[in-house]
Amino acid sequence: MMLDVRRLRLLRELALRGTIAAVAQALSFSPSAVSQQLAVLEREAGVPLLERTGRRVRLTPAGQNLVRHAEVVLQRLEQAAGELVDARHGLAGPLRIGTFPTAARAILPTALTALAREHPGLEPMVSEVDPADVADALRAGDLDLALIHDYDFVPQPTEPGLATHPLCSESVYLASAAPIGASDDPAITDCEDMPWITAIPGTACHAMTIRACQAAGFTPRVRHHIDEFATVLALVAAGQGVALIPQLGAVNPPPGVVLTRMPIRRRTMTAHRAGADAHPAVATVTAALRTAVPAGLETEQ
């Protein structure tokens, strides 16, 4: 009996997530449906793939080996899908793009305008997605392409089944209501005794601020947790604290805000399912995004 690719995908997701409930939630299935499909896969394979201990499930050695094969199969299917699209004339249909807010504002409008002009049949569909959810959304097929980022001190983890490519990088600035330090070389340590404004805990921006301060020898005294950079800058202008903000988030600061460049960078990357590099729509949109990187940012190959 042939192994069903959809069930192989479920097994791969179980290997990544650890529980049937997590797989069901990520793929919008019921837990019972996931269990049933995995049981069918075991019958197809003819060997036990899962070991059940109470509510916990783990893969057997045979299951782990099958997941390794599944990764290769899924990657080849992505390549095949791209070749089929390439065999048709012209790009058409939807392409689902995930993004974070500053890239949505600074990069995507220019890219979408060019795509509409050059490939009118292509239908980019943009969604703002929490960076923590991007990998799951790509593997589940809810997204085809995504813009993601990482910071110094907070590297992007390697995600199974996905490929990433650098797009651009930008400086990170210290935003304050007055010039920082009395020297010509201001540093984060000059703000050790000040209140800080950070993003919400659990985000890469929050982790970057905390780790940058700790690397400088202190833990910041956080007064406010705000995700939107425009609001952070407004609070800085109101004397509520200092903050670390990437270049794209520090555009048009309100009066009274001083921006001091720090030796910290944020990098933006594209991400898609492994094997989709040559998919015509993915390649075309990626090229448009690269062309749309604003002046003043460093484009990376």
ZANUSE-42790 format. One line per 2 residues: number of its first residue (from 1); their letters; for each residue x, y, z of N, C-alpha, C. Coordinates in steps of 0.1 Angstrom, whole numbers, plus 2048, in hexadecimal, padded with zeros to 3 digits. Layout:
BEGIN
NUM> a> X/Y/Z/X/Y/Z/X/Y/Z; ...;
END
This chain:
BEGIN
1> mm> 809/7F4/800/800/800/800/809/80C/800; 805/817/7F8/80D/823/7F7/80A/82C/804;
3> ld> 814/833/808/813/83B/814/80D/849/80F; 803/84D/817/7FC/85A/813/804/866/818;
5> vr> 806/86F/80F/80E/87B/812/808/883/81D; 7FB/885/81D/7F5/88D/827/7F7/887/835;
7> rl> 7F7/87A/836/7FA/874/843/809/875/846; 811/874/83D/820/876/83F/822/885/845;
9> rl> 81A/88E/840/81B/89C/845/817/89C/854; 80D/895/857/808/895/865/813/88E/86E;
11> lr> 819/884/869/824/87E/871/82F/887/873; 833/88F/869/83E/899/86A/83A/8A3/874;
13> el> 82E/8A8/874/829/8B2/87D/829/8AD/88B; 826/8A0/88D/826/89A/89A/835/899/8A0;
15> al> 83E/896/897/84C/896/89B/851/8A4/89F; 84C/8AE/899/850/8BC/89C/849/8C1/8A9;
17> rg> 83C/8BE/8AB/834/8C4/8B5/833/8BC/8C2; 834/8AF/8C0/834/8A6/8CC/827/8A1/8D1;
19> ti> 81C/8A7/8CE/80F/8A2/8D2/805/8A2/8C7; 7FC/899/8C8/7F1/899/8BE/7E8/8A5/8BF;
21> aa> 7E6/8AA/8CB/7DE/8B6/8CD/7E4/8C2/8C6; 7F2/8C3/8C7/7F9/8CF/8C0/7F8/8CE/8B1;
23> va> 7F9/8C2/8AC/7F7/8C0/89E/7E9/8C3/899; 7E0/8BF/8A1/7D2/8C2/89D/7CF/8D1/89D;
25> qa> 7D4/8D8/8A7/7D2/8E6/8A8/7D9/8ED/89C; 7E5/8E9/899/7EC/8F0/88F/7E6/8EE/881;
27> ls> 7E0/8E2/87E/7DB/8DF/871/7CC/8E0/870; 7C6/8E5/87B/7B7/8E6/87B/7B0/8D9/879;
29> fs> 7B5/8CF/880/7AE/8C2/880/7AA/8BF/88E; 7A1/8B5/890/79E/8B1/89E/7A9/8A7/8A2;
31> ps> 7AC/8A6/8AF/7B6/89C/8B3/7B2/88D/8AF; 7A5/88A/8AF/7A1/87D/8AB/7A4/87A/89D;
33> av> 7A2/884/894/7A5/883/886/7B4/881/884; 7BC/888/88B/7CB/886/88A/7CE/878/88E;
35> sq> 7C9/873/899/7CC/866/89E/7C8/85B/894; 7BC/85D/88E/7B7/853/884/7C0/853/878;
37> ql> 7C4/85E/873/7CD/85F/867/7DA/859/86A; 7E0/85B/876/7ED/855/879/7EB/846/87B;
39> av> 7E0/841/880/7DE/833/881/7DD/82C/873; 7D7/833/86A/7D6/82E/85C/7E4/82E/856;
41> le> 7EC/838/859/7FA/838/854/802/82D/85A; 800/829/866/807/81E/86C/803/811/865;
43> re> 7F6/810/861/7F2/804/85A/7F8/804/84C; 7F9/80F/846/7FF/810/839/80E/80C/83A;
45> ag> 815/811/844/823/80E/846/826/7FF/849; 81C/7FA/851/81E/7EC/855/827/7EA/861;
47> vp> 82B/7F5/867/833/7F4/874/82E/7FF/87D; 830/7FD/88A/82D/807/894/835/814/892;
49> ll> 82E/81F/891/834/82C/88F/834/834/89C; 82B/831/8A5/829/839/8B1/829/830/8BD;
51> er> 82D/836/8C8/82C/82F/8D5/824/838/8DE; 81A/833/8E3/810/83A/8EC/812/837/8FA;
53> tg> 814/841/902/816/83F/911/80C/849/917; 800/844/91B/7F6/84D/921/7F1/856/916;
55> rr> 7F2/863/918/7EE/86D/90E/7FA/871/905; 806/86D/908/812/871/901/814/867/8F5;
57> vr> 819/86C/8EA/81C/864/8DE/82A/868/8DA; 832/85E/8D7/840/860/8D1/842/857/8C6;
59> lt> 84B/85B/8BD/84E/853/8B1/857/848/8B4; 854/83C/8AE/85E/831/8AF/869/834/8A5;
61> pa> 874/82C/8A6/87F/82E/89D/87A/82D/88E; 871/824/88B/86B/823/87E/864/830/87A;
63> gq> 85D/836/884/856/842/882/85F/84E/87F; 86A/84E/887/874/859/885/87B/858/877;
65> nl> 87D/84C/873/883/84A/866/87A/84E/85B; 86D/84B/85D/863/84E/852/862/85E/852;
67> vr> 863/865/85D/862/873/85D/86E/879/854; 87A/873/855/885/878/84D/882/876/83E;
69> ha> 87C/86B/83B/878/869/82D/86D/873/829; 864/875/832/859/87E/82F/85E/88C/82C;
71> ev> 868/891/833/86E/89E/830/873/89F/822; 879/894/81D/87E/894/80F/872/894/806;
73> vl> 868/88C/809/85C/88A/800/855/898/7FF; 853/89F/80A/84C/8AB/80A/854/8B6/802;
75> qr> 861/8B6/804/869/8BF/7FC/868/8BD/7ED; 869/8B0/7E9/868/8AD/7DB/85A/8B1/7D5;
77> le> 850/8AF/7DD/843/8B3/7D9/842/8C2/7D6; 848/8CA/7DF/849/8D9/7DD/850/8DC/7D0;
79> qa> 85B/8D5/7CD/862/8D7/7C1/859/8D3/7B5; 852/8C8/7B6/849/8C4/7AB/83E/8CE/7A9;
81> ag> 839/8D4/7B3/82E/8DE/7B2/833/8EA/7AB; 840/8EE/7AE/845/8F9/7A7/847/8F7/798;
83> el> 84C/8EB/795/84E/8E7/787/841/8E7/77F; 836/8E3/785/829/8E2/77F/824/8F1/77C;
85> vd> 826/8FA/786/823/908/784/82B/90D/778; 838/90A/778/841/90F/76E/83D/90B/760;
87> ar> 836/8FF/75F/832/8FA/752/826/901/74C; 81F/909/755/814/911/750/819/91E/74C;
89> hg> 810/925/744/815/932/73F/810/93D/749; 819/945/74E/816/950/757/813/94C/765;
91> la> 815/955/76E/812/953/77C/804/957/77F; 7FD/94E/786/7EF/951/78A/7EB/94A/797;
93> gp> 7E1/950/79D/7DC/94A/7A9/7E1/950/7B6; 7DD/94B/7C1/7E1/951/7CE/7EE/94D/7D3;
95> lr> 7F5/955/7DA/801/952/7E1/800/958/7EF; 800/950/7F9/7FE/955/807/80B/959/80D;
97> ig> 80B/966/812/818/96B/817/815/96F/826; 81E/96B/82E/81E/96F/83C/828/97A/83F;
99> tf> 825/983/848/82F/98E/84A/82E/993/858; 838/99B/85C/837/9A3/868/835/9B2/865;
101> pt> 830/9BA/86F/82A/9C7/86C/834/9D0/864; 840/9D2/869/849/9DC/862/84C/9D8/854;
103> aa> 84E/9CB/851/850/9C7/843/844/9C9/83B; 838/9C7/841/82B/9C9/83A/82A/9D8/836;
105> ra> 82F/9E1/83E/82E/9EF/83B/839/9F4/831; 845/9EF/833/851/9F5/82D/855/9ED/820;
107> il> 852/9E0/81F/857/9D8/813/84B/9D4/80A; 841/9CF/810/836/9C8/808/82F/9D1/7FE;
109> pt> 82B/9DE/802/824/9E6/7F8/82B/9E7/7EB; 838/9EA/7EB/83F/9EC/7DF/840/9DF/7D7;
111> al> 842/9D4/7DE/843/9C7/7D7/835/9C3/7D1; 82A/9C6/7D8/81D/9C2/7D3/819/9CB/7C7;
113> ta> 81E/9D7/7C7/81B/9E0/7BC/822/9DA/7AF; 82F/9D7/7B1/836/9D1/7A5/830/9C4/7A1;
115> la> 82C/9BC/7AA/826/9AF/7A6/819/9B0/79F; 811/9BA/7A3/804/9BC/79C/806/9C1/78E;
117> re> 811/9C9/78C/814/9CE/77F/819/9C3/776; 822/9BB/77B/82A/9B2/772/823/9A4/772;
119> hp> 81B/9A0/77C/815/993/77C/807/995/781; 7FE/99B/779/7F0/99E/77D/7E8/991/781;
121> gl> 7EC/986/77C/7E4/97A/77F/7E8/974/78D; 7F3/978/792/7F7/974/7A0/7F0/97B/7AA;
123> ep> 7EC/974/7B5/7E3/97A/7BF/7EA/978/7CD; 7F4/981/7D0/7FA/981/7DE/7EF/984/7E8;
125> mv> 7EF/97C/7F3/7E6/97D/7FE/7EE/97E/80B; 7EE/98A/811/7F7/98D/81C/7F0/98C/829;
127> se> 7F6/986/833/7F1/985/840/7FC/988/84A; 7F9/990/854/802/993/85F/802/986/868;
129> vd> 80E/981/86A/80F/974/872/819/976/87D; 816/971/889/820/971/894/82C/969/88F;
131> pa> 838/96F/890/843/967/88C/844/959/892; 83F/957/89E/840/94A/8A4/837/940/89D;
133> dv> 82D/945/895/824/93C/88F/827/939/880; 831/940/87B/834/93F/86D/838/931/868;
135> ad> 841/92B/870/846/91E/86B/83A/914/86B; 831/914/875/826/90B/875/81D/90E/869;
137> al> 81A/91A/866/811/91E/85B/817/91A/84E; 824/91B/84C/82A/917/83F/829/908/83E;
139> ra> 82D/901/848/82C/8F2/847/81E/8ED/845; 814/8F4/84B/806/8F0/84A/800/8F4/83C;
141> gd> 807/8FC/834/802/900/828/7F9/90C/829; 7F8/913/834/7F0/91F/836/7F7/92B/830;
143> ld> 805/92A/82F/80D/935/828/815/92E/81E; 819/936/813/822/931/809/830/937/80B;
145> la> 830/943/810/83C/94B/811/83B/954/81D; 845/957/824/844/960/830/851/969/831;
147> li> 84F/974/837/85A/97D/83B/85C/97B/84A; 868/978/84E/86B/975/85C/877/97D/860;
149> hd> 87A/97E/86D/886/986/871/88C/980/87D; 899/983/87F/8A0/981/88B/8A9/98C/88F;
151> yd> 8AE/98C/89B/8B6/997/8A0/8C4/991/8A5; 8CE/999/8A6/8D9/995/8AE/8D4/992/8BC;
153> fv> 8DA/988/8C2/8D6/983/8CF/8CA/97A/8CE; 8C2/97A/8C3/8B7/971/8C1/8B7/96B/8B3;
155> pq> 8BF/961/8B1/8C0/95B/8A3/8B3/953/8A0; 8B0/953/893/8A4/94B/88F/8A7/93C/88F;
157> pt> 89F/934/896/8A2/926/897/8A0/91F/88A; 8A7/914/887/8A5/90C/87B/898/905/87C;
159> ep> 890/905/872/883/8FF/872/883/8F3/868; 880/8E7/86C/87F/8DC/863/874/8DE/858;
161> gl> 878/8DB/84C/86E/8DC/841/86D/8E9/83B; 875/8F3/840/875/901/83A/882/905/835;
163> at> 882/90E/82C/88E/915/827/88D/924/829; 898/92A/82D/898/939/82F/8A4/93F/826;
165> hp> 8A1/94B/822/8AC/952/81A/8AC/961/81F; 8B8/966/821/8B9/974/826/8B4/97E/81C;
167> lc> 8AD/988/821/8A8/993/819/8AF/9A0/81B; 8AF/9A5/828/8B5/9B1/82B/8B8/9B2/83A;
169> se> 8C0/9BC/83D/8C3/9BE/84C/8C2/9CD/84F; 8C0/9D0/85B/8BF/9DE/85F/8C5/9E0/86D;
171> sv> 8C8/9ED/870/8CD/9F0/87D/8C2/9F0/887; 8C6/9EF/894/8BD/9F1/89F/8C1/9FD/8A7;
173> yl> 8B7/A06/8AA/8BA/A12/8B1/8B5/A13/8BF; 8BC/A1A/8C7/8B7/A1D/8D5/8AF/A2A/8D4;
175> as> 8A3/A29/8D8/89A/A34/8D8/899/A3A/8E6; 89C/A47/8E7/89B/A4D/8F4/896/A5C/8F3;
177> aa> 892/A62/8FE/88D/A6F/8FE/898/A7A/8FF; 8A4/A75/900/8B0/A7F/901/8BC/A77/8FC;
179> pi> 8C6/A7E/8F8/8D3/A77/8F3/8D8/A6E/8FF; 8DD/A63/8FB/8E2/A59/904/8F1/A5B/906;
181> ga> 8F5/A5C/913/903/A5C/917/909/A6A/913; 915/A6C/919/91C/A78/917/928/A77/90D;
183> sd> 92A/A6A/909/935/A68/900/931/A67/8F1; 93B/A66/8E8/938/A64/8DA/934/A56/8D7;
185> dp> 934/A4D/8E0/932/A3F/8DE/927/A3A/8E8; 91B/A3F/8E6/910/A3B/8EF/90E/A2C/8EF;
187> ai> 90A/A26/8FA/908/A18/8FB/8FC/A15/903; 8F7/A08/902/8EB/A04/90A/8ED/A06/919;
189> td> 8FA/A04/91D/8FC/A05/92C/8F9/A13/931; 8F9/A1D/928/8F5/A2B/92D/8E6/A2B/931;
191> ce> 8DE/A21/92E/8D0/A20/931/8CD/A16/93C; 8D7/A12/943/8D5/A07/94D/8CB/A0B/958;
193> dm> 8CB/A18/95C/8C2/A1C/967/8B5/A22/962; 8B2/A21/955/8A6/A27/94F/89B/A1C/94E;
195> pw> 88E/A20/94E/884/A17/94B/884/A13/93C; 880/A07/939/880/A02/92B/872/9FF/926;
197> it> 871/A00/919/865/9FC/912/869/9F0/908; 863/9E5/90A/866/9D9/901/859/9D4/8FB;
199> ai> 85B/9CB/8F1/850/9C4/8EB/84A/9BA/8F5; 840/9B3/8F2/839/9A9/8FB/843/99E/8FD;
201> pg> 844/999/909/84C/98D/90C/848/981/903; 852/97A/8FE/850/96F/8F5/853/972/8E7;
203> ta> 855/97F/8E4/858/984/8D6/867/985/8D5; 86C/985/8C8/87A/986/8C5/87F/994/8C9;
205> ch> 877/99E/8C7/87B/9AC/8CA/87D/9AD/8D9; 874/9A7/8E1/876/9A8/8F0/882/9A1/8F4;
207> am> 885/995/8EF/890/98D/8F2/89D/994/8EE; 89D/99B/8E3/8A9/9A3/8DE/8AC/9AD/8E8;
209> ti> 8A2/9B5/8ED/8A5/9C0/8F6/8AA/9BA/903; 8A4/9B0/909/8A9/9AA/915/8B7/9A5/914;
211> ra> 8BA/99E/909/8C7/998/908/8D2/9A2/905; 8CE/9AC/8FD/8D8/9B7/8FA/8DC/9BE/907;
213> cq> 8D2/9C1/910/8D5/9C7/91D/8DD/9BE/925; 8DA/9B1/926/8E1/9A8/92E/8EF/9A6/929;
215> aa> 8F1/9A7/91C/8FF/9A6/917/907/9B2/91B; 900/9BD/91D/907/9CA/922/909/9CA/931;
217> gf> 903/9BF/938/906/9BE/946/8FB/9C2/94F; 8EF/9C4/94A/8E3/9C7/953/8D6/9C1/94D;
219> tp> 8CD/9C0/956/8BF/9BC/952/8B6/9C8/951; 8B0/9CB/946/8A8/9D8/945/89C/9D8/94F;
221> rv> 899/9E3/954/88D/9E5/95C/881/9E9/953; 879/9DF/94F/86F/9E1/945/862/9E7/94B;
223> rh> 85E/9F3/946/852/9F9/94A/846/9F6/942; 848/9F5/934/83D/9F3/92B/840/9E8/921;
225> hi> 836/9E0/91E/837/9D6/913/82E/9DA/908; 834/9DE/8FD/82C/9E3/8F1/832/9DD/8E5;
227> de> 82A/9D8/8DC/82E/9D2/8CF/830/9DC/8C4; 827/9E5/8C3/826/9EE/8B7/831/9F9/8B9;
229> fa> 83A/9FA/8B0/846/A03/8B1/841/A12/8B2; 837/A16/8AA/832/A23/8AB/82E/A27/8B9;
231> tv> 827/A1E/8C0/823/A21/8CD/82F/A21/8D7; 839/A18/8D4/845/A19/8DC/84C/A26/8DB;
233> la> 84D/A2B/8CF/853/A38/8CD/84B/A44/8D4; 83E/A43/8D3/836/A4D/8DA/838/A4D/8E9;
235> lv> 83A/A41/8EF/83C/A40/8FD/84A/A45/900; 854/A42/8F8/862/A48/8FA/861/A57/8FA;
237> aa> 85A/A5D/8F0/858/A6B/8EF/852/A71/8FC; 849/A69/902/842/A6D/90E/84B/A6B/91B;
239> gq> 857/A67/919/860/A65/924/85E/A58/92C; 858/A4F/926/854/A42/92D/85F/A38/92D;
241> gv> 86A/A3A/926/875/A30/926/87C/A30/919; 886/A27/918/88E/A26/90C/88A/A18/906;
243> al> 88E/A17/8F9/88A/A0A/8F2/894/A08/8E7; 896/9FB/8E3/89D/9F7/8D7/893/9F4/8CC;
245> ip> 895/9FB/8C1/88C/9FA/8B6/893/9F8/8A9; 88F/9EF/8A0/896/9ED/893/893/9F9/88A;
247> ql> 89B/9FB/880/89B/A06/877/88D/A08/871; 887/9FD/86C/87A/9FE/865/86F/A02/86F;
249> ga> 871/A00/87C/867/A04/886/869/A12/88B; 875/A18/887/878/A25/88D/876/A30/883;
251> vn> 86E/A2E/878/86C/A38/86E/863/A43/874; 866/A4F/871/85E/A5B/875/85B/A5B/884;
253> pp> 865/A5B/88C/863/A5C/89A/85D/A69/89E; 855/A69/8A9/84F/A76/8AD/859/A80/8B3;
255> pg> 856/A8C/8B3/85F/A96/8B9/864/A92/8C7; 870/A95/8C9/876/A92/8D7/87C/A84/8D8;
257> vv> 87B/A7C/8CE/882/A6F/8CE/890/A6F/8C8; 89A/A6A/8CF/8A7/A6A/8CA/8AA/A5B/8C6;
259> lt> 8AF/A59/8BA/8B2/A4B/8B6/8C1/A4A/8B5; 8C6/A40/8BC/8D5/A3E/8BD/8D7/A30/8B7;
261> rm> 8DF/A2F/8AD/8E2/A22/8A7/8EA/A19/8B0; 8E6/A0C/8B2/8ED/A03/8BA/8F4/9F8/8B1;
263> pi> 8FE/9F1/8B6/905/9E7/8AE/8FD/9DA/8AF; 8F0/9DB/8AB/8E7/9CF/8AB/8DF/9D0/89E;
265> rr> 8DC/9C4/898/8D5/9C4/88B/8CA/9BB/88B; 8C0/9BE/883/8B4/9B5/881/8B5/9B1/872;
267> rt> 8B3/9A4/870/8B4/99E/862/8A6/999/85E; 8A2/99C/852/896/997/84D/899/98D/842;
269> mt> 891/982/843/893/976/83A/885/973/834; 886/96C/828/87A/965/823/87B/956/827;
271> ah> 86F/951/829/86E/942/82D/863/93C/824; 866/92F/821/85C/928/819/85E/919/81C;
273> ra> 856/910/817/858/902/819/864/8FD/811; 86B/8F4/817/877/8EF/810/873/8E9/803;
275> ga> 87A/8EC/7F8/877/8E7/7EB/870/8F1/7E2; 86B/8FC/7E8/863/906/7E1/86C/911/7DB;
277> da> 879/910/7DC/882/91B/7D7/87F/91E/7C9; 87D/914/7C1/87B/916/7B2/86D/918/7AE;
279> hp> 863/918/7B8/855/91A/7B4/854/928/7AE; 84F/929/7A2/84F/936/79B/849/941/7A3;
281> av> 83D/93F/7AA/837/949/7B1/83F/94D/7BD; 845/943/7C4/84D/946/7D0/85A/94E/7CB;
283> at> 860/94A/7C1/86C/950/7BC/869/95E/7B7; 85E/960/7B0/85A/96E/7AB/857/977/7B7;
285> vt> 84F/973/7C0/84C/97C/7CC/859/97F/7D4; 861/975/7D6/86E/977/7DD/876/982/7D6;
287> aa> 877/981/7C9/87F/98B/7C1/879/999/7C3; 86C/999/7C3/865/9A6/7C4/867/9AC/7D2;
289> lr> 868/9A4/7DC/86A/9A8/7EA/879/9AE/7EB; 882/9A7/7E4/890/9AB/7E5/891/9B9/7DE;
291> ta> 88B/9BB/7D3/88B/9C8/7CC/885/9D3/7D4; 87B/9CF/7DD/874/9D9/7E4/87A/9DD/7F2;
293> vp> 885/9D7/7F5/88C/9DB/801/88F/9EA/801; 88B/9F1/80B/88D/A00/80B/89C/A04/80B;
295> ag> 89E/A0F/805/8AC/A15/806/8B0/A17/814; 8BC/A15/817/8C1/A17/825/8C2/A0A/82C;
297> le> 8BC/9FF/827/8BD/9F2/82D/8C8/9EA/825; 8CF/9E1/82C/8D9/9D9/825/8D2/9CD/81F;
299> te> 8D3/9CB/812/8CD/9BF/80B/8D7/9B4/80C; 8D2/9A8/810/8DA/99D/812/8D7/992/808;
301> q> 8E1/98B/803/8DF/980/7F9/8DF/973/800;
END
